[in-house]
Structures are given as C-alpha cells and as structure tokens.
Amino acid sequence: MILVKNALLPGLKKANVLIEGDKITSIGGASDKSDEVIDADGMLLMPGFFNAHTHVPMSLFRGLADDLPLQEWLEKHIWPAEDKFLDKEFVETATKLSLIEMIKSGTTAFLDMYTFEKNIAEVAEEIRIRAFLAEAILDFDTKDYKAGKGVEYAESLLKNNTELVTFLLGPHAPYTCSKETLEKVKEAAEKQNAFVHMHVAETRKEFEDLKKDKGMTPVEYIDSLGLLNDKMIMAHAVWLSDKDVQLVTEKKSMVAHCPSSNAKLGSGIARVRDLVKARARVSIGTDGCASNNVLDMFKETHLAALMQKAVNTDPTVLPAETVFKSATSAGYEFFGLNNSLEEGSIADVVLIDLKNPHSTPLYDYYSHLAYSAKAGDVDTVIINGRVIMKNHEIITINEEEAIVKANEYKEKIKT
C-alpha cells in the first residue's frame, strides 16, 4: 500500500490518496496501514499521460534528418538508416532511452507502432510502464519489415498480452499496405477481438492520391474495408473531409493527434476543433523522435491547444480541461481503463512539483497542467500501483548507463 499525503487534486483540494494493489482505494482521510508514505505537500497529483502514437526506437534517429518533407524524410533518410542499423540490440537500446524520457515527463502509458515490438515489450515489462504495442505491417521487403513478418506474425503476438502489455495489429498506412493485406488485418482483428493502429490521412499527398486511385478519402477507404470501428486508432488524421469527421465519430474510432510532428513535417493542422465538436474520440501523441525530437507530452498538450486556437482564431477552442483529458484519460478509456483520480481508478499517477517560479501563483488545476507545467516538474511517477520514479529518479533502470549506450550508437549512425 502507498499513501500519498497532502496532494492537490482537481479543484485544488488537498487530500490523502491511498493506493492498494493497482488501484486508488481511498481519497480523503489519513491512513495508518500504508507500507510507503509519500509526502506530496507542495505537489499536484495528476493522472498519467497516455502517449497515443509514437515509435519509441526512433529516439536514436533524433535530429538525424530535420526540416524535410515527409516522403523525402522517410524514403531518403529514415528507411535507409533503419535498413542499415535496425536489429534487436538497436531497438532495446533506443527503447530504454525513450521510456526514460517518457517516464521523466509524466507518461505512464504509450501506444507504439514499429518492428521488434516483442523486444519493446520486454523492456517495458522490465521498466514497468504500461505499453500498447502494434507490430508494423507493410507490403515491401526490407531488412526491418520482411514479408514474413506481416499479418501472421503480428497476429501471433496478440497471445502475449500481460497486465502491462497489450499487443495490437499495426497496418502502417493505406499507401504501404495492399487491399489484400488490409483485408487480412480485418479478418485477424475480428477473429482475435484485437485493436488496430494505423497512420491515416497524414498528408495532403496521401489524401489526394487515394482520392484519385480509389475515388475515396483514406477514412472512407478503410471504412469500406470494415476497419473503421471502435477498435481503430488512427494516427494523425490531418486531412479529413466533413464526411470523414462524421464517419470517425459514428464509428467510435479514436484519432491520435500529433501536432508537433504534423507541424514539423509540414503535414498540416488536424481538424481537432471539428472532431471535438462532433464528440469524436481524440487523444494526443508525440509521434517518434525522428519527426518530433522529444517525447514530452506536456509540450504536446500545450501545442495542441494553442494551434487549434490560432488556426480557428478563437481562444475558446480546446480549453485546458478538454485538451488535458485528451492527453490523459482519452487513451485509457479507449482501452477500457479508468485513470481519472477517483476511488477504483487505476493507479497510474504523477506528482508535479509546484515549488518553482513558473508554477506560481496557481489558480486552476487544468490551466496549470495545460499551459504552465513542464516535464522537469515531474517528481514522482506511479504505474499500476508501483512507484517507478521518486524525487526525479527512476528506480527501475540505470538512466546514466542507458544514455551512455545510446551515445555509442550515435557514433555509428553519424558516420
């Protein structure tokens, strides 16, 4: 049992929070039956971030090929680098680096699409972070995405779910997967009752090419194949028609909005205002470090709100509470979990240190977290009822050793 004493909760109410097993069991009074007591005086307790779209092994490509269009970035730089360096050791080294970064910035769960996801799962279990992992499925043969590791291999991973790790099917995108492959994905998803994660409508080129080739938008296309449903998480979804917004809402799919990546690659600004207004499910993700450079969900949440206000010339769009819940509870709820800081909710929580100038004064819980808080404010992280980080130090991994190992790869890659 863990007792978190004197923490500030929504409404800026100070309370004691008791955690037993993997759940919050009491909010309010004192308790004398705890194994561990954390004095949270001067700290704010928040539900952990859910990073709804990333590629954690790409942290070793951070800054490798910046300021380029998406297709050039992928085809001339990222895919060749992956073909040369990607293997089990690379993935495990990069994953450790990424998970450290995410935990230190308040992320308690993440949704990944890449290859070697079984190895990513092993690292996630070791560090004790909640992971939703989609083995990438593509229709071209390279060192990292072989045809033999297609739908069948991704489907085989679904039986390896644990308390912290959930596997998904991960068709990469409509432009990298054939119709036949996507039909196999649908069949496997139905048979296994599995979630599906896919890049959809990320760029204008993808949108226009599919309209020309199929006579449908990317969203209409995946809907025509039976993949648009309440188990589909669409990464990006920048280029949506009015009909697409309606379809996403009606089919109860979730959009993983990645504002930094979309802005940096010049992909555009997603119609988040319209999606939220339609009551569609919207979460927030960082994308990988090769197209964002950091895995900081505070930054992503802040940018998501500001970009929507700017592009719609309306300061009331995507208010603080709405955007913060998109970055935290939306992803959890999609997978049937509750991390909303109430009795019975999952104990995936973060303590934010308020003893600094940018946190002073504090008037509003959600406004502070959406607009003022920073990654460096994270003091303590609890995942599944276990303390993973305390006093800014991760307990489950040697951070210094992981950074040294990652820098050794940098020397190989830059040559």
C-alpha positions as CSV (number, residue, x, y, z in Angstrom):
1,M,0.0,0.0,0.0
2,I,1.1,3.5,-0.8
3,L,-0.3,6.6,0.9
4,V,0.2,9.9,-1.0
5,K,-0.3,12.6,1.6
6,N,-1.4,16.3,1.1
7,A,-1.6,16.2,-2.7
8,L,-3.5,18.8,-4.6
9,L,-6.3,17.3,-6.8
10,P,-8.7,18.8,-9.3
11,G,-10.4,21.8,-7.8
12,L,-7.2,22.3,-5.9
13,K,-8.5,20.3,-3.0
14,K,-5.8,18.9,-0.7
15,A,-6.3,15.2,0.1
16,N,-4.6,11.9,1.0
17,V,-4.8,9.2,-1.6
18,L,-4.4,5.6,-0.7
19,I,-3.2,3.1,-3.3
20,E,-3.8,-0.6,-2.7
21,G,-2.6,-3.1,-5.4
22,D,-3.0,-1.4,-8.8
23,K,-6.0,0.8,-7.7
24,I,-6.8,4.0,-5.9
25,T,-9.0,2.8,-3.0
26,S,-9.5,5.9,-0.9
27,I,-9.3,9.7,-1.4
28,G,-9.7,12.0,1.6
29,G,-8.7,11.0,5.1
30,A,-5.5,9.7,6.7
31,S,-4.4,6.1,6.8
32,D,-2.1,4.3,9.2
33,K,-1.9,1.0,7.2
34,S,0.5,2.0,4.4
35,D,3.7,0.3,3.5
36,E,5.1,3.6,2.0
37,V,4.2,7.2,2.6
38,I,4.9,9.9,0.1
39,D,4.6,13.5,1.4
40,A,3.1,15.4,-1.5
41,D,2.9,18.7,0.2
42,G,3.5,21.4,-2.4
43,M,2.7,19.0,-5.2
44,L,-0.2,18.4,-7.6
45,L,-1.4,14.9,-8.4
46,M,-2.4,14.2,-12.0
47,P,-3.4,11.2,-14.0
48,G,-0.5,10.0,-16.1
49,F,-0.2,10.9,-19.7
50,F,-1.2,8.4,-22.4
51,N,1.1,9.0,-25.4
52,A,-1.3,7.8,-28.1
53,H,1.1,7.5,-31.0
54,T,4.9,7.0,-31.1
55,H,7.8,4.9,-32.5
56,V,10.0,4.5,-29.4
57,P,13.1,3.0,-31.1
58,M,13.4,6.1,-33.3
59,S,14.9,8.1,-30.4
60,L,18.3,7.1,-31.8
61,F,17.4,9.0,-35.0
62,R,16.6,12.2,-33.1
63,G,17.8,15.1,-35.2
64,L,19.2,12.9,-38.0
65,A,17.2,14.4,-40.9
66,D,15.3,17.5,-39.9
67,D,13.4,20.1,-41.9
68,L,12.4,17.8,-44.8
69,P,9.0,16.8,-46.4
70,L,7.6,13.5,-45.1
71,Q,8.2,11.3,-48.1
72,E,11.8,12.6,-48.6
73,W,12.4,12.2,-44.9
74,L,11.2,8.6,-44.9
75,E,12.5,7.3,-48.2
76,K,15.9,9.0,-48.4
77,H,16.9,9.1,-44.7
78,I,14.8,7.1,-42.2
79,W,14.2,3.9,-44.1
80,P,17.8,3.6,-45.3
81,A,19.0,4.2,-41.7
82,E,16.7,1.6,-40.4
83,D,17.8,-0.9,-43.1
84,K,21.4,-0.4,-42.0
85,F,21.1,-0.3,-38.2
86,L,17.8,-1.8,-37.1
87,D,18.2,-5.0,-35.1
88,K,17.2,-6.3,-31.6
89,E,20.1,-4.6,-29.8
90,F,19.3,-1.2,-31.5
91,V,15.6,-1.5,-30.6
92,E,16.3,-2.4,-26.9
93,T,18.9,0.4,-26.5
94,A,16.6,3.0,-28.1
95,T,13.5,1.8,-26.2
96,K,15.3,2.2,-22.9
97,L,16.2,5.8,-23.8
98,S,12.7,6.6,-24.9
99,L,11.0,5.1,-21.9
100,I,13.2,7.0,-19.5
101,E,12.3,10.2,-21.3
102,M,8.6,9.4,-21.2
103,I,8.5,8.5,-17.6
104,K,10.5,11.6,-16.6
105,S,8.0,13.7,-18.4
106,G,4.9,12.1,-16.8
107,T,3.9,9.5,-19.3
108,T,2.5,6.3,-17.7
109,A,1.2,4.6,-20.9
110,F,2.1,4.7,-24.6
111,L,0.9,3.3,-27.9
112,D,3.7,2.3,-30.2
113,M,4.0,1.2,-33.8
114,Y,7.3,-0.2,-35.0
115,T,9.1,-3.5,-35.5
116,F,10.7,-5.8,-32.9
117,E,7.7,-5.0,-30.7
118,K,8.2,-8.2,-28.7
119,N,11.6,-6.8,-27.6
120,I,10.0,-3.5,-26.8
121,A,7.5,-5.4,-24.6
122,E,10.4,-7.0,-22.7
123,V,11.9,-3.6,-22.0
124,A,8.6,-2.1,-21.0
125,E,8.0,-5.0,-18.6
126,E,11.4,-4.5,-17.1
127,I,11.0,-0.8,-16.5
128,R,7.3,-1.3,-15.5
129,I,5.5,1.1,-17.9
130,R,2.1,0.4,-19.5
131,A,2.6,-0.4,-23.2
132,F,0.2,-0.9,-26.1
133,L,2.3,-2.3,-29.0
134,A,1.5,-2.6,-32.7
135,E,3.9,-4.6,-34.9
136,A,4.1,-2.7,-38.1
137,I,2.7,-4.4,-41.2
138,L,3.9,-3.3,-44.6
139,D,3.9,-4.7,-48.1
140,F,7.6,-4.1,-49.1
141,D,10.6,-6.2,-48.2
142,T,13.4,-4.6,-46.3
143,K,15.7,-5.8,-43.5
144,D,13.4,-4.5,-40.8
145,Y,9.9,-5.2,-42.3
146,K,10.2,-8.5,-44.0
147,A,7.2,-10.0,-45.8
148,G,7.4,-13.0,-43.4
149,K,6.7,-10.6,-40.5
150,G,3.4,-9.4,-41.9
151,V,-0.2,-10.0,-40.6
152,E,0.5,-13.6,-39.5
153,Y,3.5,-12.6,-37.3
154,A,1.6,-9.6,-35.9
155,E,-1.3,-11.8,-35.1
156,S,0.9,-14.3,-33.3
157,L,2.0,-11.6,-30.9
158,L,-1.6,-11.0,-29.7
159,K,-1.4,-14.0,-27.4
160,N,1.4,-12.4,-25.4
161,N,-0.7,-9.8,-23.5
162,T,0.2,-9.2,-19.9
163,E,-1.1,-6.9,-17.1
164,L,1.1,-4.1,-18.5
165,V,1.5,-5.0,-22.2
166,T,-1.3,-5.2,-24.8
167,F,-0.5,-6.1,-28.4
168,L,-2.3,-4.6,-31.4
169,L,-2.3,-5.1,-35.2
170,G,-0.4,-2.3,-36.9
171,P,-1.0,-1.9,-40.7
172,H,1.3,1.0,-41.4
173,A,-0.8,3.1,-43.8
174,P,-3.2,2.8,-46.7
175,Y,-0.3,3.7,-49.1
176,T,2.1,1.0,-47.7
177,C,-0.5,-1.8,-47.4
178,S,-2.3,-3.5,-50.2
179,K,-6.1,-4.1,-50.1
180,E,-5.4,-7.8,-49.6
181,T,-3.2,-7.1,-46.6
182,L,-5.8,-4.8,-45.1
183,E,-8.5,-7.4,-45.6
184,K,-6.2,-9.9,-43.7
185,V,-5.8,-7.4,-40.9
186,K,-9.6,-7.0,-40.7
187,E,-10.0,-10.8,-40.6
188,A,-7.4,-11.2,-37.9
189,A,-8.8,-8.3,-35.8
190,E,-12.3,-9.8,-35.9
191,K,-11.0,-13.3,-35.0
192,Q,-8.8,-12.1,-32.2
193,N,-11.0,-9.2,-31.0
194,A,-7.9,-7.0,-31.4
195,F,-7.3,-3.3,-31.6
196,V,-5.8,-1.9,-34.8
197,H,-3.5,1.1,-35.0
198,M,-2.8,2.8,-38.4
199,H,-1.4,6.0,-39.9
200,V,-4.4,7.6,-41.8
201,A,-4.7,10.8,-43.8
202,E,-1.4,12.2,-42.6
203,T,-0.6,14.3,-45.6
204,R,-2.3,16.1,-48.5
205,K,-0.5,13.8,-50.9
206,E,-1.9,10.7,-49.3
207,F,-5.4,12.2,-49.3
208,E,-5.2,13.3,-53.0
209,D,-3.5,10.1,-54.2
210,L,-6.1,7.9,-52.7
211,K,-9.0,10.0,-53.9
212,K,-7.5,9.7,-57.4
213,D,-6.8,6.0,-57.2
214,K,-9.8,4.8,-55.2
215,G,-12.3,7.6,-55.5
216,M,-12.4,7.7,-51.7
217,T,-10.7,9.6,-48.9
218,P,-8.3,7.5,-46.7
219,V,-11.0,7.4,-44.0
220,E,-13.7,6.3,-46.5
221,Y,-11.3,3.7,-47.8
222,I,-10.5,2.0,-44.5
223,D,-14.3,2.2,-43.7
224,S,-15.1,0.4,-47.0
225,L,-12.8,-2.4,-45.8
226,G,-14.6,-2.7,-42.4
227,L,-11.6,-1.3,-40.4
228,L,-13.3,1.9,-39.2
229,N,-14.8,0.8,-35.9
230,D,-14.5,1.2,-32.1
231,K,-11.2,-0.7,-32.1
232,M,-9.4,1.5,-34.6
233,I,-6.8,4.2,-33.5
234,M,-5.9,6.5,-36.4
235,A,-2.6,8.3,-36.1
236,H,-2.6,11.9,-37.4
237,A,-5.9,12.1,-39.4
238,V,-4.9,15.6,-40.5
239,W,-6.7,15.6,-43.9
240,L,-10.4,14.9,-43.2
241,S,-13.5,15.8,-45.1
242,D,-16.7,16.8,-43.4
243,K,-17.9,13.3,-44.1
244,D,-14.8,11.8,-42.6
245,V,-15.3,13.7,-39.3
246,Q,-18.9,12.3,-39.2
247,L,-17.6,8.7,-40.0
248,V,-14.9,8.8,-37.3
249,T,-17.5,10.0,-34.8
250,E,-20.2,7.5,-35.8
251,K,-17.8,4.5,-35.9
252,K,-16.3,5.5,-32.5
253,S,-12.7,5.2,-33.8
254,M,-10.1,7.3,-32.0
255,V,-7.8,9.9,-33.6
256,A,-4.3,10.2,-32.2
257,H,-3.5,13.8,-32.8
258,C,0.3,14.6,-33.2
259,P,0.6,18.4,-33.5
260,S,4.4,18.7,-33.3
261,S,5.1,16.1,-35.9
262,N,2.4,17.4,-38.2
263,A,3.7,20.9,-37.9
264,K,7.4,20.0,-38.3
265,L,6.9,17.8,-41.4
266,G,4.5,20.4,-42.9
267,S,1.7,17.9,-43.0
268,G,-0.9,20.5,-41.8
269,I,-3.1,21.1,-38.8
270,A,-5.7,18.5,-37.9
271,R,-9.4,19.4,-37.6
272,V,-9.4,18.8,-33.9
273,R,-12.0,21.5,-33.2
274,D,-14.4,19.9,-35.5
275,L,-13.7,16.4,-34.2
276,V,-14.3,17.5,-30.6
277,K,-17.4,19.5,-31.5
278,A,-18.7,16.3,-33.2
279,R,-17.9,14.4,-30.0
280,A,-15.3,12.2,-31.7
281,R,-12.7,10.4,-29.6
282,V,-9.4,12.4,-29.7
283,S,-6.2,11.6,-28.0
284,I,-2.7,13.1,-28.2
285,G,0.6,11.6,-29.2
286,T,4.1,12.7,-29.8
287,D,5.0,10.6,-32.8
288,G,8.6,9.4,-32.9
289,C,11.7,11.4,-32.0
290,A,12.8,11.5,-35.7
291,S,9.8,13.7,-36.5
292,N,9.3,15.5,-33.2
293,N,12.6,15.2,-31.4
294,V,11.1,14.8,-28.0
295,L,8.6,12.6,-26.2
296,D,7.3,15.3,-24.0
297,M,3.5,15.2,-23.5
298,F,3.4,18.5,-21.6
299,K,4.8,20.2,-24.8
300,E,2.4,18.3,-27.0
301,T,-0.7,19.1,-24.9
302,H,0.3,22.8,-24.8
303,L,0.9,22.9,-28.5
304,A,-2.4,21.1,-29.4
305,A,-4.4,23.7,-27.5
306,L,-2.6,26.7,-28.9
307,M,-2.5,25.5,-32.5
308,Q,-6.3,25.0,-32.5
309,K,-6.9,28.4,-31.0
310,A,-4.7,30.0,-33.6
311,V,-5.9,28.3,-36.7
312,N,-9.6,28.8,-35.7
313,T,-8.9,32.4,-34.4
314,D,-10.9,31.5,-31.3
315,P,-9.4,31.4,-27.8
316,T,-12.3,29.3,-26.5
317,V,-11.4,26.3,-28.8
318,L,-9.9,23.2,-27.0
319,P,-9.9,24.6,-23.5
320,A,-7.4,23.4,-20.9
321,E,-9.6,20.7,-19.3
322,T,-10.6,19.3,-22.7
323,V,-7.0,19.1,-24.1
324,F,-5.6,17.7,-20.8
325,K,-8.2,14.9,-20.8
326,S,-7.4,14.2,-24.4
327,A,-3.7,13.7,-23.4
328,T,-4.5,11.5,-20.4
329,S,-7.9,9.8,-19.9
330,A,-9.0,9.5,-23.5
331,G,-6.4,6.8,-24.4
332,Y,-7.0,4.9,-21.2
333,E,-10.8,5.0,-21.7
334,F,-10.4,3.7,-25.3
335,F,-8.8,0.6,-23.9
336,G,-11.3,0.2,-21.1
337,L,-9.2,1.6,-18.3
338,N,-10.1,4.4,-15.9
339,N,-7.3,6.7,-14.6
340,S,-9.4,9.6,-13.6
341,L,-8.2,10.1,-10.0
342,E,-11.2,8.6,-8.2
343,E,-11.7,5.6,-6.0
344,G,-11.4,2.5,-8.0
345,S,-9.4,4.0,-10.8
346,I,-6.1,2.6,-12.0
347,A,-3.1,3.9,-10.1
348,D,-1.2,5.4,-13.0
349,V,-0.5,8.8,-11.5
350,V,2.1,11.6,-11.4
351,L,3.2,14.1,-8.8
352,I,4.1,17.6,-10.1
353,D,6.4,19.8,-8.0
354,L,4.9,23.3,-7.7
355,K,7.8,24.8,-5.9
356,N,9.1,26.9,-8.8
357,P,8.5,30.3,-10.4
358,H,6.5,29.1,-13.4
359,S,4.1,27.3,-11.1
360,T,3.4,30.4,-9.0
361,P,0.7,31.5,-8.4
362,L,-1.6,28.5,-9.0
363,Y,-5.3,29.4,-9.7
364,D,-6.6,26.5,-11.8
365,Y,-5.7,22.8,-11.9
366,Y,-6.2,22.2,-15.6
367,S,-4.9,25.5,-16.8
368,H,-1.7,24.9,-14.9
369,L,-1.2,21.4,-16.4
370,A,-2.1,22.5,-20.0
371,Y,-0.2,25.8,-20.1
372,S,2.4,26.1,-17.3
373,A,3.7,22.7,-16.2
374,K,6.9,21.3,-17.7
375,A,8.5,17.9,-17.9
376,G,11.1,18.9,-15.3
377,D,8.3,19.4,-12.8
378,V,7.6,15.7,-12.6
379,D,8.8,14.4,-9.2
380,T,7.1,11.0,-8.7
381,V,5.6,8.5,-11.1
382,I,3.4,5.6,-10.0
383,I,2.4,3.0,-12.6
384,N,0.0,0.1,-11.9
385,G,0.3,0.9,-8.2
386,R,4.1,0.8,-8.1
387,V,6.5,3.7,-7.6
388,I,8.6,3.9,-10.7
389,M,10.2,7.3,-10.1
390,K,10.7,9.2,-6.9
391,N,12.4,12.5,-6.3
392,H,13.1,12.8,-10.0
393,E,15.0,9.5,-10.1
394,I,13.7,6.4,-11.9
395,I,14.0,3.3,-9.7
396,T,13.6,0.6,-12.3
397,I,16.5,1.4,-14.7
398,N,20.0,2.9,-14.6
399,E,19.5,6.2,-16.5
400,E,23.2,7.1,-16.9
401,E,24.0,3.6,-18.3
402,A,21.2,3.8,-20.9
403,I,22.4,7.3,-22.1
404,V,26.0,6.1,-22.5
405,K,24.8,3.1,-24.5
406,A,22.6,5.3,-26.7
407,N,25.6,7.7,-27.4
408,E,27.6,4.7,-28.6
409,Y,25.1,4.2,-31.3
410,K,25.2,7.9,-32.3
411,E,28.9,7.5,-33.2
412,K,28.0,4.6,-35.6
413,I,25.0,6.3,-37.2
414,K,26.6,9.7,-37.9
415,T,29.3,8.0,-39.9
